[in-house]
Amino acid sequence: MLEHIVNNNPLNYKDMYKMVKDGIKSDLLEMVQKHDYSYMFSDDHRAWESGMRYEKEIQAKIHALCAIHREDAVALMAECAAVRDEQYTNGLTHKTIYNWFSTYIG
């Protein structure tokens, strides 16, 4: 039965795998662009919690791409840094992005 479904499906598993991977990557880049990198300095605990949750979602997508889908971590980190201009004089934005990838880059 399963073989029949796989054989009659116009998308094979490689196409579906690529679609999932591309979807995760697209979501990640959008999230990196929209992230509030200064959430940790907020006096409002709700803003801090929201920023923390959002950052964990970003890290989960990075893990999915680098650890599970074997995406090149250095190239992905560069893509993430490219979609978000540095907005702080101390380099907070890009330091945060680079930190997210520290587990996957030696």
Backbone as a printed PyTorch tensor [residue, N CA C, xyz], in Angstrom:
tensor([[[ 0.8260, -1.1930,  0.0000],
         [ 0.0000,  0.0000,  0.0000],
         [ 0.8710,  1.2580,  0.0000]],

        [[ 1.8310,  1.3360,  0.9350],
         [ 2.7060,  2.5010,  1.0130],
         [ 3.5100,  2.6570, -0.2770]],

        [[ 3.9700,  1.5560, -0.8260],
         [ 4.7310,  1.6000, -2.0810],
         [ 3.8760,  2.1920, -3.2010]],

        [[ 2.6020,  1.8340, -3.2320],
         [ 1.6840,  2.3730, -4.2310],
         [ 1.5610,  3.8890, -4.0940]],

        [[ 1.4450,  4.3690, -2.8680],
         [ 1.3360,  5.8090, -2.6260],
         [ 2.6090,  6.5250, -3.0580]],

        [[ 3.7580,  5.9770, -2.6900],
         [ 5.0370,  6.5950, -3.0440],
         [ 5.2390,  6.5970, -4.5540]],

        [[ 4.9360,  5.4790, -5.2020],
         [ 5.1550,  5.3640, -6.6440],
         [ 4.1910,  6.2130, -7.4580]],

        [[ 2.9980,  6.4580, -6.9500],
         [ 2.0060,  7.2360, -7.6800],
         [ 1.9750,  8.7040, -7.2770]],

        [[ 2.8490,  9.0900, -6.3880],
         [ 2.9300, 10.4720, -5.9510],
         [ 3.8710, 11.2180, -6.8940]],

        [[ 3.4030, 12.3160, -7.4990],
         [ 4.2850, 13.0480, -8.4230],
         [ 5.5240, 13.6290, -7.7430]],

        [[ 5.4710, 13.8270, -6.4310],
         [ 6.6430, 14.2890, -5.6920],
         [ 7.2990, 13.0930, -5.0320]],

        [[ 8.5630, 12.8730, -5.3090],
         [ 9.2390, 11.7900, -4.6120],
         [ 9.7950, 12.3070, -3.2900]],

        [[10.3600, 11.4230, -2.5110],
         [10.8170, 11.8220, -1.1750],
         [11.9150, 12.8700, -1.2340]],

        [[12.7410, 12.8700, -2.2830],
         [13.7940, 13.8870, -2.3780],
         [13.1910, 15.2680, -2.6000]],

        [[12.1460, 15.3330, -3.4220],
         [11.4690, 16.6090, -3.6510],
         [10.8020, 17.1090, -2.3750]],

        [[10.1500, 16.1890, -1.6610],
         [ 9.4930, 16.5770, -0.4120],
         [10.5180, 17.0150,  0.6330]],

        [[11.6310, 16.3120,  0.7100],
         [12.7080, 16.6610,  1.6340],
         [13.2050, 18.0750,  1.3400]],

        [[13.4160, 18.3660,  0.0550],
         [13.8930, 19.6870, -0.3570],
         [12.8560, 20.7650, -0.0300]],

        [[11.5810, 20.4540, -0.2360],
         [10.5250, 21.4230,  0.0740],
         [10.5010, 21.7460,  1.5690]],

        [[10.6380, 20.7350,  2.3920],
         [10.6480, 20.9460,  3.8460],
         [11.8610, 21.7800,  4.2410]],

        [[13.0280, 21.3900,  3.7400],
         [14.2680, 22.1000,  4.0520],
         [14.1940, 23.5640,  3.5980]],

        [[13.7090, 23.7890,  2.3880],
         [13.5850, 25.1550,  1.8710],
         [12.5870, 25.9790,  2.6830]],

        [[11.5110, 25.3280,  3.1450],
         [10.5220, 26.0170,  3.9750],
         [11.1000, 26.4370,  5.3130]],

        [[11.8620, 25.5460,  5.9280],
         [12.5030, 25.8730,  7.2110],
         [13.4770, 27.0290,  7.0230]],

        [[14.2510, 26.9630,  5.9430],
         [15.2410, 28.0210,  5.6900],
         [14.5660, 29.3690,  5.4350]],

        [[13.5070, 29.3500,  4.6560],
         [12.7740, 30.5820,  4.3750],
         [12.1990, 31.1790,  5.6580]],

        [[11.6020, 30.3210,  6.5000],
         [11.0710, 30.7800,  7.7900],
         [12.1870, 31.3630,  8.6580]],

        [[13.3290, 30.6840,  8.6900],
         [14.4580, 31.1450,  9.5010],
         [14.8980, 32.5400,  9.0720]],

        [[15.1080, 32.7340,  7.7870],
         [15.5930, 34.0340,  7.3080],
         [14.5920, 35.1450,  7.6180]],

        [[13.3160, 34.8430,  7.5030],
         [12.2930, 35.8330,  7.8360],
         [12.3160, 36.1490,  9.3370]],

        [[12.4750, 35.1180, 10.1590],
         [12.5130, 35.3260, 11.6080],
         [13.7440, 36.1230, 12.0270]],

        [[14.8850, 35.8430, 11.4160],
         [16.1220, 36.5770, 11.7240],
         [15.9420, 38.0530, 11.3870]],

        [[15.2720, 38.3130, 10.2720],
         [15.0620, 39.6860,  9.8430],
         [14.1430, 40.4400, 10.8080]],

        [[13.1330, 39.7600, 11.3550],
         [12.1290, 40.4160, 12.2030],
         [12.4660, 40.4170, 13.6920]],

        [[13.4660, 39.6550, 14.1020],
         [13.7710, 39.4800, 15.5270],
         [14.1400, 40.7950, 16.2090]],

        [[13.6760, 40.9510, 17.4490],
         [14.0410, 42.0970, 18.2830],
         [15.2980, 41.7100, 19.0690]],

        [[16.4440, 42.1590, 18.5990],
         [17.7220, 41.7610, 19.1860],
         [17.9980, 42.4250, 20.5300]],

        [[17.1840, 43.3740, 20.9040],
         [17.4060, 44.0560, 22.1840],
         [16.4020, 43.6170, 23.2510]],

        [[15.6740, 42.5360, 23.0000],
         [14.6410, 42.1000, 23.9500],
         [15.1900, 41.8840, 25.3580]],

        [[16.4330, 41.4450, 25.4580],
         [16.9950, 41.1120, 26.7740],
         [17.2150, 42.3410, 27.6580]],

        [[17.1300, 43.5220, 27.0620],
         [17.2940, 44.7580, 27.8290],
         [15.9630, 45.3720, 28.2440]],

        [[14.8580, 44.7140, 27.8850],
         [13.5380, 45.2590, 28.1610],
         [13.2140, 45.2070, 29.6550]],

        [[12.5560, 46.2560, 30.1190],
         [12.0790, 46.2830, 31.5010],
         [10.7640, 45.5150, 31.6370]],

        [[10.1160, 45.2630, 30.5140],
         [ 8.8420, 44.5450, 30.4930],
         [ 9.1250, 43.0480, 30.3940]],

        [[ 8.7520, 42.3160, 31.4270],
         [ 9.0250, 40.8760, 31.4600],
         [ 8.3360, 40.1380, 30.3090]],

        [[ 7.1570, 40.6050, 29.9180],
         [ 6.4520, 39.9650, 28.7990],
         [ 7.2320, 40.1120, 27.5020]],

        [[ 7.8290, 41.2660, 27.2860],
         [ 8.6460, 41.4810, 26.0890],
         [ 9.8780, 40.5850, 26.1280]],

        [[10.4600, 40.4530, 27.3100],
         [11.6320, 39.5800, 27.4710],
         [11.2560, 38.1310, 27.1710]],

        [[10.1430, 37.6620, 27.7450],
         [ 9.7010, 36.2840, 27.5120],
         [ 9.4080, 36.0390, 26.0360]],

        [[ 8.7410, 36.9760, 25.4010],
         [ 8.4110, 36.8530, 23.9840],
         [ 9.6850, 36.7710, 23.1400]],

        [[10.6460, 37.6300, 23.4310],
         [11.9200, 37.6150, 22.7140],
         [12.6760, 36.3200, 22.9320]],

        [[12.6310, 35.8080, 24.1430],
         [13.2920, 34.5440, 24.4780],
         [12.6780, 33.3870, 23.6920]],

        [[11.3400, 33.3390, 23.6690],
         [10.6470, 32.2820, 22.9180],
         [10.9810, 32.3570, 21.4300]],

        [[10.9650, 33.5660, 20.8970],
         [11.2400, 33.7690, 19.4780],
         [12.6630, 33.3200, 19.1450]],

        [[13.6000, 33.6680, 20.0140],
         [14.9900, 33.2810, 19.7990],
         [15.1480, 31.7560, 19.8630]],

        [[14.4250, 31.0900, 20.7490],
         [14.4830, 29.6270, 20.8180],
         [13.9240, 28.9880, 19.5570]],

        [[12.8960, 29.6020, 18.9710],
         [12.3510, 29.1020, 17.7090],
         [13.3940, 29.2430, 16.5920]],

        [[14.1000, 30.3540, 16.5870],
         [15.1730, 30.5570, 15.6010],
         [16.2410, 29.4860, 15.7810]],

        [[16.6490, 29.2530, 17.0190],
         [17.6830, 28.2530, 17.2950],
         [17.2180, 26.8500, 16.9040]],

        [[15.9450, 26.5550, 17.0760],
         [15.4150, 25.2470, 16.6770],
         [15.4890, 25.0680, 15.1600]],

        [[15.2100, 26.1240, 14.4200],
         [15.2980, 26.0530, 12.9580],
         [16.7550, 25.8940, 12.5140]],

        [[17.6640, 26.5840, 13.1790],
         [19.0920, 26.4240, 12.8690],
         [19.5130, 24.9910, 13.1450]],

        [[19.0680, 24.4330, 14.2530],
         [19.3960, 23.0390, 14.5750],
         [18.8360, 22.0920, 13.5090]],

        [[17.5970, 22.3160, 13.1170],
         [16.9860, 21.4620, 12.0950],
         [17.7890, 21.5120, 10.7980]],

        [[18.2290, 22.6960, 10.4150],
         [18.9590, 22.8290,  9.1500],
         [20.3920, 22.3080,  9.2500]],

        [[21.0860, 22.6360, 10.3210],
         [22.5090, 22.2720, 10.4280],
         [22.7300, 20.8420, 10.9130]],

        [[21.9720, 20.4100, 11.8960],
         [22.1990, 19.0860, 12.4900],
         [21.4240, 17.9850, 11.7840]],

        [[20.2160, 18.2890, 11.3430],
         [19.3790, 17.2510, 10.7400],
         [19.5140, 17.2480,  9.2170]],

        [[19.4120, 18.4070,  8.6090],
         [19.4720, 18.4940,  7.1470],
         [20.8920, 18.7050,  6.6140]],

        [[21.8470, 18.8240,  7.5140],
         [23.2650, 18.9570,  7.1560],
         [23.5680, 20.1560,  6.2550]],

        [[22.8850, 21.2500,  6.5190],
         [23.1470, 22.5020,  5.8130],
         [24.5160, 23.0270,  6.2480]],

        [[25.2290, 23.6840,  5.3650],
         [26.5390, 24.2710,  5.6730],
         [26.3270, 25.4230,  6.6620]],

        [[26.7680, 25.2530,  7.8940],
         [26.5200, 26.2220,  8.9640],
         [27.1620, 27.5780,  8.6760]],

        [[28.3630, 27.5810,  8.1260],
         [29.0520, 28.8530,  7.8430],
         [28.2770, 29.6410,  6.7820]],

        [[27.8520, 28.9640,  5.7300],
         [27.1000, 29.6310,  4.6590],
         [25.7470, 30.1240,  5.1730]],

        [[25.0820, 29.3090,  5.9800],
         [23.7800, 29.6980,  6.5240],
         [23.9210, 30.8840,  7.4720]],

        [[24.9760, 30.8830,  8.2780],
         [25.2220, 32.0070,  9.1800],
         [25.4440, 33.2950,  8.3740]],

        [[26.1860, 33.2000,  7.2990],
         [26.4240, 34.3700,  6.4530],
         [25.1150, 34.8730,  5.8340]],

        [[24.2510, 33.9510,  5.4240],
         [22.9470, 34.3440,  4.8760],
         [22.1070, 35.0610,  5.9270]],

        [[22.1300, 34.5400,  7.1330],
         [21.3660, 35.1640,  8.2180],
         [21.8940, 36.5610,  8.5190]],

        [[23.1910, 36.7140,  8.5790],
         [23.7880, 38.0200,  8.8440],
         [23.4900, 38.9980,  7.7070]],

        [[23.3860, 38.4740,  6.4820],
         [23.1440, 39.3380,  5.3250],
         [21.7100, 39.8800,  5.2780]],

        [[20.7430, 39.1360,  5.8530],
         [19.3580, 39.6070,  5.7990],
         [19.0520, 40.6420,  6.8760]],

        [[19.9690, 40.8100,  7.8250],
         [19.7270, 41.7690,  8.8960],
         [20.9430, 42.6680,  9.0790]],

        [[20.7720, 43.9310,  8.7610],
         [21.8570, 44.8860,  8.9450],
         [22.1550, 45.0340, 10.4330]],

        [[23.4010, 45.3260, 10.7300],
         [23.7900, 45.6030, 12.1150],
         [23.1420, 46.9150, 12.5280]],

        [[22.4050, 46.8980, 13.6250],
         [21.7130, 48.1070, 14.0300],
         [22.2640, 48.7200, 15.3140]],

        [[23.2490, 48.1030, 15.9090],
         [23.8080, 48.6090, 17.1620],
         [25.3120, 48.8610, 16.9950]],

        [[25.7950, 49.8890, 17.6390],
         [27.2160, 50.2200, 17.5280],
         [28.1070, 49.1720, 18.1850]],

        [[27.5670, 48.4240, 19.1230],
         [28.3720, 47.3960, 19.7890],
         [28.3370, 46.0450, 19.0590]],

        [[27.6390, 45.9940, 17.9190],
         [27.6170, 44.7670, 17.1250],
         [26.6660, 43.7020, 17.6450]],

        [[25.7070, 44.0860, 18.4720],
         [24.8120, 43.1290, 19.1170],
         [24.0950, 42.2090, 18.1240]],

        [[23.5840, 42.7690, 17.0460],
         [22.8070, 41.9780, 16.0900],
         [23.6310, 40.8180, 15.5410]],

        [[24.7750, 41.1150, 14.9850],
         [25.5810, 40.0540, 14.3640],
         [26.2620, 39.1610, 15.4010]],

        [[26.5910, 39.7000, 16.5570],
         [27.1330, 38.8480, 17.6260],
         [26.1120, 37.7870, 18.0250]],

        [[24.8540, 38.1970, 18.1060],
         [23.7820, 37.2660, 18.4650],
         [23.6430, 36.1920, 17.3970]],

        [[23.6350, 36.5940, 16.1430],
         [23.5180, 35.6290, 15.0400],
         [24.6880, 34.6540, 15.0760]],

        [[25.8990, 35.1560, 15.2240],
         [27.0760, 34.2800, 15.2610],
         [27.0130, 33.3210, 16.4470]],

        [[26.4960, 33.8040, 17.5780],
         [26.3680, 32.9550, 18.7570],
         [25.4060, 31.7940, 18.5130]],

        [[24.3280, 32.0270, 17.7740],
         [23.3690, 30.9610, 17.4760],
         [24.0230, 29.7900, 16.7450]],

        [[25.0700, 30.0860, 15.9890],
         [25.7340, 29.0500, 15.1790],
         [26.9690, 28.4580, 15.8480]],

        [[27.3180, 28.9160, 17.0340],
         [28.5700, 28.4880, 17.6760],
         [28.6390, 26.9790, 17.8880]],

        [[27.5230, 26.3370, 18.1000],
         [27.4890, 24.8890, 18.2840],
         [27.8950, 24.1420, 17.0140]],

        [[27.6250, 24.7220, 15.8650],
         [27.8280, 24.0320, 14.5810],
         [29.1070, 24.4610, 13.8620]],

        [[29.7430, 25.4980, 14.4000],
         [30.9760, 25.9910, 13.7830],
         [32.0780, 25.9140, 14.8360]],

        [[33.1420, 25.2160, 14.5160],
         [34.2320, 24.9760, 15.4700],
         [34.9270, 26.1290, 16.0150]]])
